């Protein structure tokens, strides 16, 4: 298990700026665009330097620095000619321009006469600190909160609705998984409109034929959603659910007394659980893979989710207040969520989730291939990558490359329900398998 490359958890405000090769446009045709250079400095106040960490070059196209206050995150950019090193122009950005905490800024470049000579395009991410009495950095904390022997993880508990006879992402599903010898489970966390972390997979839930964003439901409405959602569940054909019509169950005893050899999918709990309820009601022997759900750009405008920093802080508050000694790690498909998780806390490992291919549900280049995911996770100092198993099986050499970077590799996907595919991954060194059918694939 690797440790953070950075200084541990963040105790001030951090600004990250990134850019592409063609981020600077100079209007003068005589200027060689390929030879442009620039220097980024924090703005100083009252002729004195901001007390904080100096700008740090994270990669060839990303820079970061830390300041004690958000209002100190001003930016002074000097644009130079790469050949003569002469100053062509300047750009100034002040903290209020970063108020949304993440986004893109296009600003004019002014010469010494305040004439606009071009533009600069920058992407930014602001990270605010998470404060909690248990959020203390320990260089051995990541190892203490990770069981290196774990190699099978229950997907949404005992499995998804289409594969398991128990409803996914429910307390009963997690506890029954434990009785079957599954000591790590994966689940999905959203935040309600009244800022309560809850367990559910999709970004939208269909209520009486209408799609409603999870972020637009308060906790009371979310708790009612199961009974409102029941008609949609009952209407699913066996071909869609891969199960016969529904039975009902409300306890672990009902499941244990089921004599149909897991042949029916059972609706289990009277409502969907909150994250806090999972910590309180699921056996402390069960480790948690907490997947943080956050909408990608294509659906963000419809989903109405809270800004990432605040969104995560509400979730982290529940985790740090109720996790105790439970083994736990975070994962997310959203690269910025992974950045924030790795900087806001140093207690729990962070993994980057990826489909490992281009043309998927996300349009960020960091999400388009396993090699891009590897580069991102390595630069950020994450614990590892969680990839769809298909691209891994198509390129088994990537496993060694990932391990050479001291990263762990977990996989998920439909092939992880096939014993032969699971065996092949294990033989080539995949560290953990997330599966809907662990008892089935483990016995083969």
C-alpha positions as CSV (number, residue, x, y, z in Angstrom):
1,X,0.0,0.0,0.0
2,X,1.4,3.3,-1.0
3,X,1.3,6.5,1.0
4,X,0.4,10.0,-0.3
5,X,3.0,11.8,-2.2
6,X,1.8,15.1,-0.8
7,X,1.9,16.5,2.7
8,X,-1.2,14.5,3.8
9,X,-4.6,16.0,4.5
10,X,-5.2,19.6,3.6
11,X,-5.4,22.2,6.4
12,X,-5.9,25.3,4.2
13,X,-7.4,26.2,0.9
14,X,-5.8,24.9,-2.3
15,X,-6.1,26.1,-5.8
16,X,-5.2,23.9,-8.8
17,X,-4.9,25.4,-12.3
18,X,-4.5,23.3,-15.4
19,X,-4.3,24.1,-19.1
20,X,-3.9,22.6,-22.5
21,X,-1.1,23.2,-25.0
22,X,-3.1,25.7,-26.9
23,X,-4.5,27.5,-23.8
24,X,-2.8,30.8,-24.8
25,X,-3.9,32.7,-27.9
26,X,-2.0,35.8,-29.0
27,X,-3.7,38.0,-31.7
28,X,-0.4,39.2,-33.3
29,X,0.5,36.8,-36.2
30,X,4.2,37.7,-35.8
31,X,4.3,35.9,-32.5
32,X,5.2,32.2,-32.6
33,X,2.4,30.6,-30.6
34,X,4.4,27.5,-30.0
35,X,7.2,29.4,-28.2
36,X,5.0,31.1,-25.7
37,X,5.7,30.7,-22.0
38,X,4.2,31.9,-18.8
39,X,4.7,32.1,-15.1
40,X,2.0,31.9,-12.4
41,X,2.4,33.6,-9.0
42,X,0.1,34.2,-6.1
43,X,-1.1,37.7,-5.7
44,X,0.5,39.4,-2.7
45,X,-1.4,41.8,-0.4
46,X,0.0,44.9,1.3
47,X,3.5,44.3,-0.1
48,X,3.9,41.1,2.0
49,X,3.8,37.6,0.8
50,X,0.9,35.3,1.6
51,X,1.9,32.9,4.4
52,X,1.4,29.5,2.9
53,X,3.0,27.0,0.6
54,X,4.7,28.3,-2.6
55,X,3.2,27.3,-6.0
56,X,4.0,23.6,-6.7
57,X,4.2,22.2,-10.2
58,X,2.1,19.1,-10.1
59,X,2.7,18.1,-13.8
60,X,3.6,19.6,-17.1
61,X,0.1,21.2,-17.3
62,X,-1.0,21.7,-13.7
63,X,0.1,23.9,-10.9
64,X,-1.1,24.1,-7.3
65,X,-0.6,26.3,-4.2
66,X,-2.1,26.6,-0.8
67,X,-3.2,29.7,1.1
68,X,-4.8,30.0,4.6
69,X,-7.8,31.9,3.4
70,X,-9.9,31.5,0.2
71,X,-9.6,35.3,-0.5
72,X,-5.8,34.8,-0.8
73,X,-6.2,32.6,-3.8
74,X,-5.5,35.4,-6.3
75,X,-3.4,34.6,-9.5
76,X,-0.9,36.8,-11.3
77,X,0.2,35.4,-14.7
78,X,3.0,36.7,-16.8
79,X,3.1,35.7,-20.5
80,X,6.5,35.7,-22.2
81,X,8.0,35.1,-25.6
82,X,9.7,31.7,-25.5
83,X,12.6,32.9,-27.6
84,X,13.4,36.4,-26.2
85,X,11.8,35.9,-22.8
86,X,10.3,39.3,-23.2
87,X,7.1,40.0,-21.3
88,X,4.2,40.1,-23.7
89,X,1.4,40.6,-21.3
90,X,-0.2,39.9,-17.9
91,X,-3.4,38.4,-16.5
92,X,-4.8,38.8,-13.0
93,X,-7.4,36.5,-11.5
94,X,-8.9,37.2,-8.0
95,X,-10.5,34.8,-5.6
96,X,-14.2,35.7,-6.3
97,X,-13.7,34.3,-9.9
98,X,-13.1,30.9,-8.3
99,X,-16.4,31.1,-6.3
100,X,-17.9,28.1,-8.0
101,X,-14.9,26.1,-6.9
102,X,-14.6,24.3,-10.3
103,X,-14.8,25.5,-13.8
104,X,-13.1,27.2,-16.8
105,X,-12.0,30.8,-17.1
106,X,-11.2,32.6,-20.3
107,X,-9.5,35.9,-19.6
108,X,-7.9,38.7,-21.7
109,X,-4.1,39.2,-21.8
110,X,-3.2,42.8,-21.4
111,X,0.1,44.4,-22.5
112,X,1.8,47.3,-20.7
113,X,-0.6,49.8,-22.3
114,X,-3.6,47.8,-21.1
115,X,-4.3,46.7,-24.7
116,X,-5.9,43.3,-25.2
117,X,-3.3,41.2,-27.1
118,X,-4.8,37.7,-26.6
119,X,-6.6,35.3,-24.3
120,X,-5.8,32.5,-21.8
121,X,-8.0,29.5,-21.1
122,X,-7.5,27.9,-17.7
123,X,-9.4,25.2,-15.8
124,X,-9.5,25.5,-12.0
125,X,-10.3,23.5,-8.9
126,X,-10.5,24.9,-5.4
127,X,-10.2,22.5,-2.5
128,X,-11.4,23.6,0.9
129,X,-10.2,21.8,4.1
130,X,-12.4,19.3,5.9
131,X,-12.4,19.8,9.7
132,X,-13.1,16.9,12.1
133,X,-11.5,15.9,15.4
134,X,-10.7,12.5,13.9
135,X,-9.3,13.8,10.7
136,X,-5.7,13.5,11.7
137,X,-2.8,12.4,9.4
138,X,-1.0,9.3,10.3
139,X,1.6,7.9,7.8
140,X,0.5,4.4,8.6
141,X,-3.2,5.2,8.6
142,X,-3.8,3.9,5.1
143,X,-2.3,0.5,5.9
144,X,-4.2,0.3,9.2
145,X,-7.5,0.9,7.3
146,X,-6.9,-1.5,4.5
147,X,-6.9,-5.3,4.7
148,X,-4.4,-6.4,2.1
149,X,-5.7,-9.9,2.2
150,X,-9.2,-8.9,0.9
151,X,-9.7,-10.2,-2.7
152,X,-13.5,-10.4,-3.1
153,X,-15.9,-7.5,-2.7
154,X,-19.7,-7.8,-2.8
155,X,-21.2,-5.5,-5.5
156,X,-23.9,-3.3,-3.8
157,X,-24.0,-5.9,-1.1
158,X,-24.8,-9.5,-2.2
159,X,-25.2,-8.3,-5.8
160,X,-27.3,-6.1,-8.1
161,X,-31.1,-6.4,-8.5
162,X,-30.6,-8.3,-11.7
163,X,-28.3,-10.9,-10.2
164,X,-29.2,-11.2,-6.5
165,X,-32.3,-12.5,-4.7
166,X,-32.0,-9.7,-2.2
167,X,-32.5,-6.1,-3.1
168,X,-29.2,-4.2,-3.8
169,X,-27.8,-1.5,-1.5
170,X,-29.9,-2.5,1.5
171,X,-28.8,-3.3,5.1
172,X,-30.1,-6.9,4.7
173,X,-28.1,-7.4,1.5
174,X,-24.9,-6.3,3.3
175,X,-25.5,-8.4,6.4
176,X,-26.4,-11.5,4.4
177,X,-23.3,-11.0,2.3
178,X,-21.4,-11.2,5.6
179,X,-23.1,-14.5,6.6
180,X,-21.8,-15.9,3.3
181,X,-18.2,-15.0,4.1
182,X,-18.1,-11.7,2.1
183,X,-16.2,-9.4,4.3
184,X,-16.1,-6.3,2.0
185,X,-19.0,-4.7,0.2
186,X,-19.4,-1.9,-2.3
187,X,-22.2,0.6,-2.3
188,X,-23.1,4.0,-3.8
189,X,-23.6,7.3,-1.8
190,X,-25.6,10.3,-2.8
191,X,-26.6,13.4,-0.9
192,X,-30.2,14.4,-0.4
193,X,-31.5,18.0,-0.8
194,X,-31.3,18.4,3.0
195,X,-27.7,17.1,3.0
196,X,-28.1,13.6,4.3
197,X,-25.8,10.9,2.7
198,X,-28.0,8.0,1.5
199,X,-27.4,4.7,-0.3
200,X,-28.7,4.4,-3.9
201,X,-27.1,3.6,-7.2
202,X,-28.7,5.8,-9.9
203,X,-28.7,9.6,-10.2
204,X,-32.4,9.6,-10.9
205,X,-35.2,7.6,-9.5
206,X,-38.5,7.0,-11.4
207,X,-41.5,8.0,-9.2
208,X,-44.9,7.4,-10.8
209,X,-43.4,7.6,-14.2
210,X,-41.4,10.8,-13.7
211,X,-37.6,10.9,-13.3
212,X,-36.5,12.8,-10.2
213,X,-32.9,13.7,-9.4
214,X,-31.6,12.2,-6.1
215,X,-30.4,15.7,-5.2
216,X,-33.9,17.0,-5.4
217,X,-35.3,14.6,-2.8
218,X,-35.1,15.4,0.9
219,X,-34.6,12.5,3.4
220,X,-38.3,12.1,4.1
221,X,-39.1,11.9,0.4
222,X,-36.2,9.5,-0.2
223,X,-37.5,7.2,2.6
224,X,-40.9,7.1,0.9
225,X,-39.4,6.4,-2.5
226,X,-39.4,2.6,-2.0
227,X,-43.1,2.2,-1.7
228,X,-43.6,4.7,-4.5
229,X,-41.1,2.8,-6.6
230,X,-42.7,-0.6,-6.0
231,X,-44.9,-0.6,-9.1
232,X,-41.9,-0.1,-11.3
233,X,-40.2,-3.0,-9.6
234,X,-43.2,-5.3,-9.9
235,X,-43.6,-4.4,-13.6
236,X,-40.1,-5.7,-14.5
237,X,-40.3,-8.9,-16.4
238,X,-38.2,-11.9,-15.5
239,X,-36.2,-11.4,-18.6
240,X,-35.1,-8.0,-17.4
241,X,-34.6,-9.0,-13.7
242,X,-33.4,-12.5,-14.5
243,X,-35.7,-13.6,-11.7
244,X,-39.2,-15.0,-11.2
245,X,-42.0,-12.8,-9.7
246,X,-41.3,-11.2,-6.3
247,X,-41.6,-12.6,-2.8
248,X,-41.3,-10.3,0.2
249,X,-38.9,-10.6,3.1
250,X,-38.1,-8.2,6.0
251,X,-35.5,-10.1,8.0
252,X,-32.4,-12.2,7.8
253,X,-34.4,-15.1,9.3
254,X,-36.7,-15.0,6.3
255,X,-33.7,-15.3,4.0
256,X,-32.1,-18.0,5.9
257,X,-35.3,-20.0,5.9
258,X,-35.7,-19.6,2.1
259,X,-35.9,-23.1,0.8
260,X,-35.9,-22.2,-2.9
261,X,-32.1,-22.2,-3.2
262,X,-31.9,-18.4,-4.0
263,X,-34.3,-18.8,-6.9
264,X,-36.4,-15.7,-6.2
265,X,-35.5,-12.1,-5.7
266,X,-36.8,-10.9,-2.4
267,X,-37.7,-7.3,-1.6
268,X,-36.2,-6.9,1.7
269,X,-36.2,-3.6,3.6
270,X,-39.0,-1.2,4.2
271,X,-36.9,1.8,3.0
272,X,-33.6,2.8,1.6
273,X,-30.9,3.3,4.2
274,X,-28.8,6.3,5.0
275,X,-25.0,6.1,5.3
276,X,-25.2,6.5,9.1
277,X,-27.7,3.6,9.3
278,X,-25.2,1.4,7.4
279,X,-22.5,2.1,10.0
280,X,-25.0,1.4,12.8
281,X,-26.7,-1.7,11.5
282,X,-24.2,-3.6,9.3
283,X,-21.8,-5.8,11.2
284,X,-18.6,-4.0,12.0
285,X,-16.7,-7.0,10.6
286,X,-17.8,-5.9,7.1
287,X,-15.5,-3.5,5.3
288,X,-17.0,-0.7,3.2
289,X,-16.1,0.4,-0.4
290,X,-17.8,3.8,-0.3
291,X,-18.3,4.9,-3.9
292,X,-19.1,8.6,-4.1
293,X,-21.6,9.3,-6.9
294,X,-21.3,12.6,-8.7
295,X,-22.8,13.4,-12.1
296,X,-20.6,14.0,-15.1
297,X,-21.0,17.1,-17.3
298,X,-23.6,15.5,-19.6
299,X,-26.2,15.2,-16.9
300,X,-25.0,17.7,-14.3
301,X,-27.4,20.5,-15.3
302,X,-30.4,18.1,-14.9
303,X,-29.1,16.5,-11.7
304,X,-28.8,19.7,-9.6
305,X,-26.0,18.4,-7.3
306,X,-24.3,20.5,-4.6
307,X,-20.8,21.8,-5.2
308,X,-18.2,19.1,-4.8
309,X,-16.5,20.5,-1.6
310,X,-19.7,20.9,0.3
311,X,-21.1,17.6,-1.1
312,X,-18.1,15.7,0.2
313,X,-17.8,17.4,3.5
314,X,-21.3,16.2,4.5
315,X,-20.4,12.6,3.5
316,X,-17.0,12.8,5.3
317,X,-18.7,14.1,8.4
318,X,-20.8,10.9,8.7
319,X,-17.8,8.7,7.9
320,X,-15.5,10.2,10.4
321,X,-18.2,10.3,13.1
322,X,-19.4,6.8,12.7
323,X,-16.8,4.6,11.0
324,X,-14.9,3.7,14.1
325,X,-12.4,1.0,13.4
326,X,-14.3,-0.4,10.3
327,X,-12.0,-1.0,7.3
328,X,-13.0,1.4,4.6
329,X,-11.9,2.9,1.3
330,X,-13.3,5.5,-1.1
331,X,-13.8,5.3,-4.9
332,X,-15.3,7.5,-7.5
333,X,-15.6,7.8,-11.3
334,X,-15.3,11.6,-10.9
335,X,-11.6,12.7,-11.1
336,X,-12.2,15.9,-9.1
337,X,-13.9,13.9,-6.3
338,X,-10.8,11.7,-6.1
339,X,-8.6,14.8,-5.9
340,X,-10.7,16.3,-3.1
341,X,-10.9,13.0,-1.2
342,X,-7.1,12.5,-1.3
343,X,-6.5,16.1,-0.1
344,X,-9.3,16.5,2.5
345,X,-8.3,13.4,4.5
346,X,-5.4,11.1,5.0
347,X,-7.0,8.2,6.9
348,X,-8.7,6.2,4.2
349,X,-7.4,5.0,0.8
350,X,-8.8,6.5,-2.4
351,X,-9.3,4.6,-5.7
352,X,-10.1,6.0,-9.1
353,X,-13.0,4.2,-10.9
354,X,-12.8,3.9,-14.6
355,X,-14.5,2.2,-17.5
356,X,-11.0,1.9,-19.1
357,X,-12.2,2.9,-22.5
358,X,-13.0,5.9,-24.7
359,X,-16.6,6.7,-25.7
360,X,-18.1,5.7,-22.4
361,X,-20.3,7.8,-20.1
362,X,-17.6,10.3,-19.4
363,X,-15.8,12.8,-21.7
364,X,-12.8,13.6,-19.5
365,X,-9.5,12.3,-21.0
366,X,-8.5,10.9,-17.6
367,X,-11.5,8.5,-17.9
368,X,-10.9,7.3,-21.5
369,X,-8.4,4.6,-21.0
370,X,-6.6,2.4,-18.4
371,X,-3.3,4.1,-19.2
372,X,-4.9,7.6,-18.6
373,X,-6.4,6.3,-15.4
374,X,-3.0,4.9,-14.4
375,X,-1.2,8.2,-15.1
376,X,-3.8,10.2,-13.1
377,X,-3.8,7.8,-10.1
378,X,0.0,7.8,-10.0
379,X,0.4,11.6,-10.2
380,X,-2.2,12.1,-7.5
381,X,-0.7,9.4,-5.2
382,X,-3.9,7.4,-5.0
383,X,-4.0,3.8,-3.6
384,X,-5.1,2.3,-6.9
385,X,-7.6,1.9,-9.8
386,X,-10.9,0.2,-10.0
387,X,-11.5,-0.8,-13.7
388,X,-14.1,-2.6,-15.7
389,X,-12.6,-6.1,-16.1
390,X,-13.0,-6.2,-19.9
391,X,-10.2,-3.8,-20.8
392,X,-8.0,-5.5,-18.2
393,X,-8.6,-9.0,-19.7
394,X,-7.9,-7.5,-23.2
395,X,-4.5,-6.2,-22.0
396,X,-3.2,-8.3,-19.1
397,X,0.2,-6.6,-19.3
398,X,-1.4,-3.5,-17.8
399,X,-1.6,-5.3,-14.5
400,X,2.1,-5.5,-14.1
401,X,2.5,-1.9,-15.2
402,X,0.0,-0.8,-12.5
403,X,1.8,-2.8,-9.9
404,X,5.1,-1.3,-11.0
405,X,3.7,2.1,-10.0
406,X,2.9,0.6,-6.6
407,X,-0.8,0.9,-7.3
408,X,-3.5,-1.7,-6.5
409,X,-5.9,-2.9,-9.3
410,X,-9.5,-3.9,-8.5
411,X,-12.0,-4.8,-11.2
412,X,-15.8,-4.7,-11.6
413,X,-18.2,-5.7,-14.4
414,X,-20.3,-8.5,-15.9
415,X,-17.2,-10.7,-16.5
416,X,-16.6,-10.8,-12.8
417,X,-19.6,-13.0,-12.5
418,X,-17.9,-15.6,-14.7
419,X,-15.7,-18.1,-12.8
420,X,-13.2,-18.5,-15.7
421,X,-12.7,-14.7,-16.1
422,X,-12.2,-14.3,-12.3
423,X,-9.7,-17.1,-12.2
424,X,-7.7,-15.6,-15.1
425,X,-7.6,-12.2,-13.4
426,X,-6.4,-13.8,-10.1
427,X,-3.7,-15.7,-11.9
428,X,-2.4,-12.5,-13.4
429,X,-2.4,-10.6,-10.1
430,X,-5.6,-8.5,-10.0
431,X,-5.8,-7.5,-6.3
432,X,-9.5,-7.7,-5.7
433,X,-12.7,-8.7,-7.6
434,X,-16.0,-6.8,-7.2
435,X,-18.7,-9.3,-8.1
436,X,-22.5,-9.9,-7.9
437,X,-22.0,-13.6,-7.5
438,X,-19.1,-14.1,-5.1
439,X,-20.3,-17.5,-3.7
440,X,-20.6,-18.8,-7.3
441,X,-17.3,-17.5,-8.6
442,X,-15.4,-18.2,-5.4
443,X,-16.3,-21.9,-5.4
444,X,-15.1,-22.6,-8.9
